């Protein structure tokens, strides 16, 4: 109950801040996307891990390979 009340209060404060920013900038702000870190979560997927060595260059192929492996597990 307390957590939901805090969440509602923060949400209301965020809306007020967005409204103030919209007025101050003269821009109609409709949506804001926030990137938030996921904290306290550990995922170990050894079958799709990427090993890094001195000569490893990360490119789209590495990432696609990992994502394909994850999709196949679903």
C-alpha positions as CSV (number, residue, x, y, z in Angstrom):
1,X,0.0,0.0,0.0
2,X,2.7,2.4,1.0
3,X,4.8,1.6,-2.1
4,X,1.8,2.2,-4.4
5,X,1.1,5.5,-2.7
6,X,4.8,6.6,-3.2
7,X,4.6,5.5,-6.8
8,X,1.4,7.5,-7.4
9,X,3.0,10.6,-5.7
10,X,6.2,10.3,-7.8
11,X,4.1,9.8,-10.9
12,X,2.1,13.0,-10.1
13,X,5.3,14.9,-9.4
14,X,6.7,13.7,-12.7
15,X,3.6,14.9,-14.6
16,X,3.9,18.3,-12.9
17,X,7.6,18.6,-13.9
18,X,6.8,17.6,-17.5
19,X,4.1,20.2,-17.6
20,X,6.4,22.9,-16.3
21,X,9.1,21.9,-18.8
22,X,6.6,21.9,-21.6
23,X,5.4,25.4,-20.7
24,X,9.0,26.7,-20.2
25,X,10.3,25.3,-23.5
26,X,7.2,26.0,-25.6
27,X,7.2,22.4,-26.8
28,X,4.2,20.2,-26.4
29,X,5.7,17.2,-24.5
30,X,3.5,14.1,-24.9
31,X,5.7,11.2,-24.0
32,X,9.0,10.8,-22.3
33,X,11.0,7.5,-22.4
34,X,13.4,6.8,-19.6
35,X,16.2,4.3,-19.5
36,X,16.4,2.8,-16.1
37,X,19.0,0.3,-15.0
38,X,17.8,-3.1,-13.9
39,X,19.3,-3.5,-10.4
40,X,19.9,-6.7,-8.4
41,X,19.3,-9.0,-11.4
42,X,21.8,-11.6,-12.6
43,X,21.3,-13.7,-15.6
44,X,23.7,-16.4,-16.5
45,X,23.3,-17.9,-20.0
46,X,26.6,-19.8,-20.6
47,X,25.4,-21.2,-23.9
48,X,25.0,-17.7,-25.4
49,X,27.9,-15.9,-23.8
50,X,30.4,-13.8,-25.7
51,X,34.0,-14.3,-24.7
52,X,36.3,-11.3,-25.0
53,X,39.9,-11.4,-25.7
54,X,42.4,-8.7,-26.6
55,X,41.6,-9.0,-30.3
56,X,37.8,-9.3,-29.9
57,X,35.9,-6.6,-31.7
58,X,32.2,-6.4,-30.8
59,X,30.0,-6.0,-33.8
60,X,26.4,-6.6,-34.7
61,X,27.1,-10.2,-35.6
62,X,28.1,-11.0,-32.0
63,X,24.9,-9.5,-30.7
64,X,22.6,-11.1,-33.3
65,X,24.1,-14.5,-32.5
66,X,23.4,-14.1,-28.8
67,X,19.8,-12.8,-29.5
68,X,19.1,-15.8,-31.8
69,X,20.2,-18.2,-29.1
70,X,17.9,-16.6,-26.6
71,X,15.0,-16.6,-29.0
72,X,15.5,-20.3,-29.7
73,X,15.2,-21.1,-26.0
74,X,11.7,-19.5,-25.8
